[in-house]
């Protein structure tokens, strides 16, 4: 499954009007539901987050205003979930994360895409994760 990670800070916003669409997008994420079929049984986005080991807080209007890992969890399953959410979340939403080996990175949502930004002292830079029907492509850019 890979290494576990945790979020160290985040700024996230998902409008209440997009919550149902985000839930449907997560349930349509084939790789995720193949490994975790229980996701299909979840009736709310909150149930999905709880099952996946994440927490979410909503404001009085039902907008999700904070999202993070509630317990160390595996990287692959969460990147699939976040990828599905990216198209609905506010531009600039982000999660700062740390792997159990100390590696740091930041997931950033830009124009509906999930971007992975590594620290400036890393040689990796920025990886843009985009999704075409049935396939993912990875484009790496140095910052």
C-alpha beads as a LAMMPS data file, in Angstrom:
LAMMPS data file: protein, C-alpha beads

143 atoms
142 bonds

1 atom types
1 bond types

-500.0 500.0 xlo xhi
-500.0 500.0 ylo yhi
-500.0 500.0 zlo zhi

Masses

1 110.0

Atoms # bond

1 1 1 0.000 0.000 0.000
2 1 1 2.868 2.416 0.469
3 1 1 3.800 4.833 3.207
4 1 1 1.415 6.525 5.592
5 1 1 1.108 10.303 5.758
6 1 1 -0.666 12.970 7.772
7 1 1 -1.758 16.528 7.071
8 1 1 0.110 19.238 8.961
9 1 1 -2.126 22.141 7.896
10 1 1 -4.792 22.911 5.323
11 1 1 -7.025 25.559 3.856
12 1 1 -9.957 24.021 2.035
13 1 1 -13.336 25.215 0.797
14 1 1 -16.054 23.189 -0.936
15 1 1 -19.327 25.079 -1.508
16 1 1 -22.478 23.415 -0.145
17 1 1 -23.943 23.501 -3.652
18 1 1 -21.139 21.179 -4.831
19 1 1 -21.242 18.590 -2.019
20 1 1 -23.550 16.118 -3.810
21 1 1 -21.582 16.392 -7.062
22 1 1 -18.341 15.810 -5.140
23 1 1 -19.820 12.695 -3.518
24 1 1 -20.867 11.374 -6.950
25 1 1 -17.384 12.072 -8.358
26 1 1 -15.732 10.124 -5.524
27 1 1 -18.092 7.188 -6.082
28 1 1 -17.188 7.304 -9.803
29 1 1 -13.443 7.051 -9.041
30 1 1 -13.025 3.451 -10.243
31 1 1 -9.609 2.722 -8.729
32 1 1 -10.812 3.920 -5.332
33 1 1 -14.107 2.000 -5.246
34 1 1 -12.493 -1.160 -6.608
35 1 1 -10.189 -1.243 -3.577
36 1 1 -12.757 0.211 -1.160
37 1 1 -16.251 -0.862 -2.293
38 1 1 -17.709 0.396 1.010
39 1 1 -17.350 3.935 -0.418
40 1 1 -20.314 3.113 -2.678
41 1 1 -22.454 2.471 0.428
42 1 1 -21.735 5.916 1.910
43 1 1 -24.739 8.232 1.765
44 1 1 -22.904 11.478 2.560
45 1 1 -19.538 13.042 1.906
46 1 1 -18.971 13.013 5.670
47 1 1 -19.374 9.231 5.701
48 1 1 -16.809 8.904 2.893
49 1 1 -14.345 11.125 4.756
50 1 1 -14.834 9.154 7.974
51 1 1 -14.351 5.827 6.222
52 1 1 -11.200 7.094 4.477
53 1 1 -9.726 8.433 7.742
54 1 1 -10.321 12.143 7.086
55 1 1 -12.273 14.769 9.033
56 1 1 -14.263 17.675 7.647
57 1 1 -15.879 20.719 9.232
58 1 1 -18.778 22.628 7.705
59 1 1 -20.041 26.131 8.372
60 1 1 -23.694 27.011 9.023
61 1 1 -24.444 27.108 5.278
62 1 1 -23.120 23.581 4.723
63 1 1 -19.902 24.644 2.979
64 1 1 -16.980 22.394 3.891
65 1 1 -14.408 24.799 5.303
66 1 1 -11.744 22.453 6.653
67 1 1 -10.538 19.014 5.643
68 1 1 -7.647 16.936 6.948
69 1 1 -6.417 13.491 7.910
70 1 1 -7.779 12.293 11.251
71 1 1 -5.285 9.426 11.494
72 1 1 -2.184 8.519 9.483
73 1 1 -3.426 7.025 6.224
74 1 1 -2.033 5.651 2.980
75 1 1 -1.106 8.058 0.239
76 1 1 -2.563 6.381 -2.836
77 1 1 -6.154 6.065 -1.675
78 1 1 -6.273 9.681 -0.569
79 1 1 -4.821 11.168 -3.732
80 1 1 -7.622 9.463 -5.688
81 1 1 -10.242 10.932 -3.356
82 1 1 -8.717 14.417 -3.494
83 1 1 -8.431 14.239 -7.259
84 1 1 -12.190 13.650 -7.462
85 1 1 -12.843 16.602 -5.104
86 1 1 -10.517 19.023 -6.925
87 1 1 -12.966 19.980 -9.648
88 1 1 -15.449 21.221 -7.039
89 1 1 -13.191 22.867 -4.439
90 1 1 -12.153 26.512 -4.314
91 1 1 -9.111 27.401 -6.364
92 1 1 -6.082 27.651 -4.077
93 1 1 -7.313 25.138 -1.500
94 1 1 -4.363 23.172 -0.155
95 1 1 -3.121 20.473 2.219
96 1 1 0.403 20.421 3.643
97 1 1 1.470 16.848 4.317
98 1 1 4.306 14.772 5.710
99 1 1 5.135 11.125 5.035
100 1 1 6.246 8.872 7.862
101 1 1 9.831 9.150 6.495
102 1 1 9.716 12.967 6.914
103 1 1 9.175 13.868 3.235
104 1 1 7.020 17.007 2.964
105 1 1 4.771 18.210 0.156
106 1 1 1.660 20.259 -0.457
107 1 1 -1.417 19.308 -2.477
108 1 1 -2.838 22.431 -4.136
109 1 1 -6.033 22.751 -6.133
110 1 1 -5.637 24.943 -9.226
111 1 1 -8.302 25.315 -11.890
112 1 1 -9.973 22.050 -10.900
113 1 1 -6.719 20.069 -10.964
114 1 1 -4.803 18.549 -8.082
115 1 1 -1.188 19.734 -8.056
116 1 1 1.586 18.323 -5.896
117 1 1 4.151 20.904 -4.818
118 1 1 7.385 19.835 -3.151
119 1 1 9.582 22.125 -1.019
120 1 1 12.040 24.393 -2.838
121 1 1 14.938 22.334 -1.481
122 1 1 13.552 19.316 -3.333
123 1 1 14.565 18.594 -6.913
124 1 1 11.069 17.444 -7.833
125 1 1 9.268 20.796 -8.130
126 1 1 5.575 20.726 -9.095
127 1 1 3.669 17.780 -10.501
128 1 1 0.326 18.460 -12.131
129 1 1 -2.051 15.533 -11.922
130 1 1 -4.721 15.704 -14.596
131 1 1 -7.254 13.126 -15.570
132 1 1 -8.463 12.158 -18.989
133 1 1 -11.244 9.585 -19.313
134 1 1 -9.813 6.224 -18.181
135 1 1 -6.222 7.512 -17.779
136 1 1 -4.069 9.817 -15.689
137 1 1 -1.107 11.763 -16.919
138 1 1 1.675 13.300 -14.877
139 1 1 3.405 16.472 -15.997
140 1 1 6.410 17.604 -13.978
141 1 1 7.620 21.221 -13.826
142 1 1 10.619 22.582 -11.998
143 1 1 10.007 25.578 -9.723

Bonds

1 1 1 2
2 1 2 3
3 1 3 4
4 1 4 5
5 1 5 6
6 1 6 7
7 1 7 8
8 1 8 9
9 1 9 10
10 1 10 11
11 1 11 12
12 1 12 13
13 1 13 14
14 1 14 15
15 1 15 16
16 1 16 17
17 1 17 18
18 1 18 19
19 1 19 20
20 1 20 21
21 1 21 22
22 1 22 23
23 1 23 24
24 1 24 25
25 1 25 26
26 1 26 27
27 1 27 28
28 1 28 29
29 1 29 30
30 1 30 31
31 1 31 32
32 1 32 33
33 1 33 34
34 1 34 35
35 1 35 36
36 1 36 37
37 1 37 38
38 1 38 39
39 1 39 40
40 1 40 41
41 1 41 42
42 1 42 43
43 1 43 44
44 1 44 45
45 1 45 46
46 1 46 47
47 1 47 48
48 1 48 49
49 1 49 50
50 1 50 51
51 1 51 52
52 1 52 53
53 1 53 54
54 1 54 55
55 1 55 56
56 1 56 57
57 1 57 58
58 1 58 59
59 1 59 60
60 1 60 61
61 1 61 62
62 1 62 63
63 1 63 64
64 1 64 65
65 1 65 66
66 1 66 67
67 1 67 68
68 1 68 69
69 1 69 70
70 1 70 71
71 1 71 72
72 1 72 73
73 1 73 74
74 1 74 75
75 1 75 76
76 1 76 77
77 1 77 78
78 1 78 79
79 1 79 80
80 1 80 81
81 1 81 82
82 1 82 83
83 1 83 84
84 1 84 85
85 1 85 86
86 1 86 87
87 1 87 88
88 1 88 89
89 1 89 90
90 1 90 91
91 1 91 92
92 1 92 93
93 1 93 94
94 1 94 95
95 1 95 96
96 1 96 97
97 1 97 98
98 1 98 99
99 1 99 100
100 1 100 101
101 1 101 102
102 1 102 103
103 1 103 104
104 1 104 105
105 1 105 106
106 1 106 107
107 1 107 108
108 1 108 109
109 1 109 110
110 1 110 111
111 1 111 112
112 1 112 113
113 1 113 114
114 1 114 115
115 1 115 116
116 1 116 117
117 1 117 118
118 1 118 119
119 1 119 120
120 1 120 121
121 1 121 122
122 1 122 123
123 1 123 124
124 1 124 125
125 1 125 126
126 1 126 127
127 1 127 128
128 1 128 129
129 1 129 130
130 1 130 131
131 1 131 132
132 1 132 133
133 1 133 134
134 1 134 135
135 1 135 136
136 1 136 137
137 1 137 138
138 1 138 139
139 1 139 140
140 1 140 141
141 1 141 142
142 1 142 143
